[in-house]
Amino acid sequence: MSQENQTMVTEFYFSDFPQFGKGSLLFFIPLLLIYVFIIVGNFTIFFAVQLDAHLHNPMYSFISFFSFLEMWYTTVTIPKMLSNLASKEKTISFIGCLLQMYFFHSLGVTEGLVLTVMAIDRYIAICHPLRYATIMTSRLCIQLSAGSSIFGFLMLLPKIVWISTLPFCGPNQIHQLFCDFEPVLRLACTDTSMILIEDVIHAISILTSVCIITLSYLRIIVVILRIPSGKSRQKAFSTCAAHITIFFLFFGSVTLMYLRFSVTFPPLLDKAIALMFAVLAPLFNPIIYSLRNKDMKDAIKKILCSWGFTGGPKVKNPPCNAKDTGSIPGPGRSHMPWSN
């Protein structure tokens, strides 16, 4: 194949967005509101954990890191989606497409590893509470977070480098909401079957994470059911329920999107799954971790109070300068890590 044909395609066109002015505004406004909520919600969770000393423990450190990743994970795709809805030119450069795929999937892999680490953390906290403080040290938490990031960003690098060497000389229409491996590889003017090896490695890593998380929470549930105190048992279930919900949202959409192998979905369903994976799953993260967690709500309230956004006589919660006894561990709580 000639060099001219190999370098013919320099940009891709997203063909599945509505034409500018023909219903695009109906999609633009909800997507913009969702994106703002994701950024503000995860930003608030991240700083609530950093600023509240009562949340300086492994569980909330991982939640904070996960929220930090979610902000960048959605920023890789949603702003470009908004741009495509608001403009007549719905294109992306070849380099831009490669970068979008790389960061989107690298951040996604990192998030999956962080969820796996969070499951292990809860397993140690509930199943081995007396050893929890000596095992889950601050140093180990930093190492696990850093290791997840390094592995996540190195794992996809060979695949992206290989795709960058492929010739794209034919159609340049991407039938998806963002640059993704399958729709982009369909446009390559050469055999792409070698990518199967990388896909198998990716699938094995996903299935390994799913197995570790599933086994961890099965063991956790067994231990929780043996807790004699109903209040402690309810607290443990409540804490783990948030993690399990995020697990199902994240890995459920990942499974439908990337572990279906030869199964093909109708185009509309395919885009709905992509939307759930890239937009809806991150939307529920700040909701689940803030609205269902008392300590997190107290920390967020303190931040909002300090910024002057809340307060007043009608608020049932104590004022900002009142002594907060609800989130301060009392005697014996250090022996129940699930109460965090």
TAFENVEN-V41795 format. One record per residue. N is the residue number from 1. PSI is psi in radians with two decimals (* if undefined). BURIAL is b if it has 24 or more other ideal C-beta (glycine too) atoms within 12 Angstrom, else e. Layout:
BEGIN
n = <N/N>
psi = <PSI/PSI>
burial = <BURIAL/BURIAL>
END
This chain:
BEGIN
n = <1/2/3/4/5/6/7/8/9/10/11/12/13/14/15/16/17/18/19/20/21/22/23/24/25/26/27/28/29/30/31/32/33/34/35/36/37/38/39/40/41/42/43/44/45/46/47/48/49/50/51/52/53/54/55/56/57/58/59/60/61/62/63/64/65/66/67/68/69/70/71/72/73/74/75/76/77/78/79/80/81/82/83/84/85/86/87/88/89/90/91/92/93/94/95/96/97/98/99/100/101/102/103/104/105/106/107/108/109/110/111/112/113/114/115/116/117/118/119/120/121/122/123/124/125/126/127/128/129/130/131/132/133/134/135/136/137/138/139/140/141/142/143/144/145/146/147/148/149/150/151/152/153/154/155/156/157/158/159/160/161/162/163/164/165/166/167/168/169/170/171/172/173/174/175/176/177/178/179/180/181/182/183/184/185/186/187/188/189/190/191/192/193/194/195/196/197/198/199/200/201/202/203/204/205/206/207/208/209/210/211/212/213/214/215/216/217/218/219/220/221/222/223/224/225/226/227/228/229/230/231/232/233/234/235/236/237/238/239/240/241/242/243/244/245/246/247/248/249/250/251/252/253/254/255/256/257/258/259/260/261/262/263/264/265/266/267/268/269/270/271/272/273/274/275/276/277/278/279/280/281/282/283/284/285/286/287/288/289/290/291/292/293/294/295/296/297/298/299/300/301/302/303/304/305/306/307/308/309/310/311/312/313/314/315/316/317/318/319/320/321/322/323/324/325/326/327/328/329/330/331/332/333/334/335/336/337/338/339/340>
psi = <2.39/2.75/-0.54/-0.75/-0.60/-0.49/0.27/-0.81/2.03/-0.17/2.77/2.72/2.22/1.91/-0.10/0.26/2.53/2.65/2.58/2.22/-0.09/1.17/-0.07/-0.54/-0.52/-0.46/-0.56/-0.86/-0.88/-0.70/-0.68/-0.76/-0.72/-0.78/-0.77/-0.73/-0.74/-0.82/-0.85/-0.75/-0.85/-0.60/-0.74/-0.76/-0.76/-0.86/-0.47/-0.72/-0.69/-0.59/-0.34/2.01/-0.47/-0.28/0.19/1.26/2.92/-0.75/-0.87/-0.45/-0.73/-0.66/-0.73/-0.77/-0.68/-0.71/-0.67/-0.75/-0.67/-0.65/-0.78/-0.61/-0.77/-0.51/-0.42/-0.59/-0.76/-0.80/-0.64/-0.65/-0.77/-0.70/-0.70/-0.58/-0.53/-0.10/2.83/-0.54/1.90/0.99/2.86/2.44/2.82/-0.80/-0.72/-0.66/-0.75/-0.77/-0.68/-0.78/-0.76/-0.91/-0.64/-0.85/-0.58/-0.77/-0.63/-0.76/-0.73/-0.74/-0.72/-0.69/-0.67/-0.70/-0.64/-0.76/-0.68/-0.65/-0.72/-0.71/-0.80/-0.58/-0.81/-0.70/-0.69/-0.64/-0.41/1.08/-0.58/-0.40/-0.04/-0.83/-0.56/-0.44/-0.95/1.28/2.89/-0.67/-0.75/-0.67/-0.75/-0.73/-0.71/-0.73/-0.80/-0.72/-0.69/-0.73/-0.80/-0.82/-0.75/-0.69/-0.37/-0.50/-0.71/-0.17/-0.81/-0.66/-0.74/-0.73/-0.73/-0.76/-0.60/-0.32/-0.11/2.58/2.33/1.80/0.06/-2.36/2.62/0.38/2.11/2.07/1.14/2.97/-0.28/2.96/2.15/2.83/-0.93/-0.91/-0.52/-0.74/-0.44/-0.42/-0.11/2.50/0.71/3.01/2.21/0.36/-0.39/-0.36/-0.23/-0.62/-0.81/-0.64/-0.66/-0.75/-0.76/-0.77/-0.70/-0.70/-0.69/-0.83/-0.62/-0.79/-0.77/-0.75/-0.77/-0.79/-0.77/-0.83/-0.66/-0.82/-0.48/-0.76/-0.69/-0.78/-0.71/-0.77/-0.71/-0.70/-0.34/-0.08/2.17/-0.61/2.16/-0.64/-0.78/-0.66/-0.72/-0.69/-0.73/-0.76/-0.72/-0.76/-0.80/-0.48/-0.66/-0.77/-0.72/-0.66/-0.83/-0.67/-0.82/-0.70/-0.81/-1.01/-0.42/-0.82/-0.63/-0.76/-0.80/-0.56/-0.70/-0.12/0.51/-0.15/-2.00/-0.05/2.29/2.46/2.74/2.60/-0.72/-0.76/-0.65/-0.73/-0.58/-0.70/-0.74/-0.69/-0.70/-0.70/-0.73/-0.40/-0.95/-0.72/-0.82/-0.46/-0.62/-0.22/-0.95/-0.53/-0.84/-0.76/-0.22/-0.80/-0.42/0.19/2.00/-0.80/-0.68/-0.71/-0.71/-0.72/-0.72/-0.68/-0.68/-0.73/-0.80/-0.65/-0.75/-0.46/-0.05/0.38/-0.29/3.11/2.96/2.82/-0.35/-0.14/2.20/-0.53/2.78/2.68/2.98/-0.61/0.11/2.75/2.10/1.84/-0.20/-0.57/-0.01/2.11/2.28/-3.05/2.27/-0.24/-0.38/-0.30/0.02/1.42/-0.37/-0.19/-0.06/*>
burial = <e/e/e/e/e/e/e/e/b/e/e/b/b/b/e/b/b/e/e/e/e/e/e/b/e/e/b/b/e/e/b/b/e/b/b/e/b/b/b/b/b/b/b/b/b/b/b/b/b/e/e/b/e/b/b/e/b/b/b/b/b/b/b/b/b/b/b/b/b/b/b/b/b/b/b/b/b/b/b/b/b/b/b/b/b/e/e/e/e/b/b/b/e/b/e/b/b/b/e/b/b/b/b/b/b/b/b/b/b/b/b/b/b/b/b/b/b/b/b/b/b/b/b/b/b/b/b/e/b/e/e/b/e/e/e/b/e/e/e/e/b/e/e/b/b/e/e/b/b/e/b/b/b/e/b/b/e/e/b/b/e/b/b/e/e/b/e/b/e/e/e/b/e/b/b/b/b/b/b/b/b/b/b/b/b/e/b/b/e/e/e/b/e/e/b/e/e/b/b/e/e/b/e/e/b/b/e/e/b/b/e/b/b/e/e/b/b/e/b/b/e/e/b/b/e/e/e/e/e/e/e/b/e/e/b/b/b/b/b/b/b/b/b/b/b/b/b/b/b/b/b/e/b/b/b/b/b/b/b/e/e/e/e/e/e/e/e/e/e/b/b/e/b/b/b/b/b/b/b/b/b/b/b/b/b/b/b/b/b/b/e/b/b/b/b/b/b/b/b/b/b/b/b/b/b/e/e/e/e/e/e/e/e/e/e/e/e/e/e/e/e/e/e/e/e/e/b/e/e/e/e/e/e/e/e/b/b/b/b/b>
END
